[in-house]
Amino acid sequence: MTHRIVIMGVSGCGKSSVGAALGQSLGIPYRDGDDLHPAANVAKMRAGIPLTDEDRWPWLDHVARVLKEGAPVIVGCSALRRAYRDRIRGGAGGDVRFVHLAGSRDIIAARMAARTGHYMPTTLLDSQFATLEPPGPDEALTLDVAAPLAALVDAILADIKGETA
């Protein structure tokens, strides 16, 4: 099976940590969606300005291209709305598995405050939660970010195994 996996959720939920660990377990590359943003998007976020849909469409298309051209691959991407996930699916050239890392605002804000060197300020977290349309079980596997990293990876691997068994 050619894996096209998107680890999704609001900023600070653990997409990079989970994606990198999952990639190591599966032996496939992880690409951080933060690195796929155009410079203008990064500048906006760094300035504390939330992205608009118009800002996001080219980025989501880039994410879809990475999934299409780089498969098997895991990409960390907020994919906050169903329309964004549909856009990614439409351009990915095959099935895409979404894993939603969900958690309380307090836990995620604390994680964001503790990280260094990232352009996304904690002040934008509320706009991320306001934009989020949590996926239903028909769209994604949803996991609680309060679980340990190894447990999150094990749950994703079990889900993958269950689908391919």
N, C-alpha and C positions, 0 to 999 in steps of 0.2 A: 504494500500500500504506500502510495506517495503521500507523505504527511505535509499538510498545509495547516499549521496551527497558529491561532492568534490568542495570545494571552492578553486579556482586556480588563479594563477597569479604570477608575479615576487615578490621577497622578498620586504616586506614593503608596499604591496598594501592593506593590511587590512584583510587578510585571517582569522587571529585569532579573531579579533574583530567581524567580520561579522559571522564567524562560531559559535562562542560562543553565540552571540545574537540570531542567527537563531535556534540554539539548544535549547535555553531557550524558544523561541516562540513555537517550535514544541514539546517540552518535550522529546527531544532525546539527547544523548551525543554528544559532540564535541571532536574530537581528533586532536591535533596539529601535523602535519606531521614533524615538526622540532624535535619533541620528538621521532620520529620513525627512524631517521637516525642512522646508525651505528656510533660508536665513531670515526672511521677513517674519515668518511665524515665530521663530525663536526670539527675535527682537521684541515682538509684541508681548510674548509671554514673559520675557525677562523684565519688561516694563510694567508687568502686572495687568495687562490688557487681555481679556478673554478672546479666544479665537471665534470667528464667525463661521457659518457653514461655508461661505465663499473662500475663507482661508483654508478650511479643512479639505475641500474636494480634491485639489491637486495632491495633497499629502496622502489622502486615502487611495487615490489612483496609484501613487508610488508604492504604497504598501501592497496593493493588489499585484502590481508588477513584480515586486520582490517575491511574493508568494507563487506567482505564475512561473517566473524565470528561475527561481532559486530552489524550487521544491526538490527534495524534502527540506523544509525550513520552518522555523518557529519565529514569529514576529510579535514583539510587544507593541500594542497599539490600543489606545484608550477605547476606540470604537463605541463611544458613549450612546449613540442612538441607533435604533434599528435601521434607519436609512443609511447610516454609515456602514453598518455591517452588511447590508444588502449591496452597497456599492463595492465593498471589498469582495464579497462573494461573486458578484457579476464580472469582475475583472481578473479573478485569480486563476481562471482556466481549469478549475476542478473543485472538488469538495474542500471546504474549509471548516475546520473544527475550532470553535470558540470556547475558551475557558475564561469565565468571569471571576475575577478575584474581588470578592465583596467584603466589606467590613464597615465598622462604625466610623463616623467622622472623627471621633476622638482618637481612635487607634491610628488612623491614617494620618491625621494632622501631626501626631507625635512622631511618626516615622519620617514625615516630610521635614519637620523641624530638626531632626537629628542628622539628616543627610547633608553632605557638603558638596559644593561644586556643581550643583544642578541649577539650571536656569529657571525652573518653574517655582515661583514663590508660593508659600503656604496661603497667601491671600487669595489665590485663584481656586483653592479647593472648593469653596462654596459654589462657584460657578460650574465646576465639574459635576458636583452632586446635583445641581439644578438641571444640568443638561442630560444627565444619565437617565436612560430608559432601560432599566434592568431587563436583560434577556430572560425569556421564559425557558422552561426545560426543553422546548422544541428547538431552541436556538443555541444553547450553550450549557456546558457543565458549570455550575456555580459553586464556588468553594469559599469558605470563611477564612479570611486572611489571618485570623487569630491562631490558626493551626500552625504547627511547626513546618518549616520549609520541606523537610523530608516527607511529612505526611501529605502535603499538597502535591508533591511530585508523585508519590505513590498513588494517590487518588486519580490523578490524570492518567498515569500508566495503566491502572486497573480499568478505567473507562475506555481507553484505547484498546486494551486487550479484549474487553467485553464486546466491543463492536466488531473486532476482527476474528473472534473465536467462532 
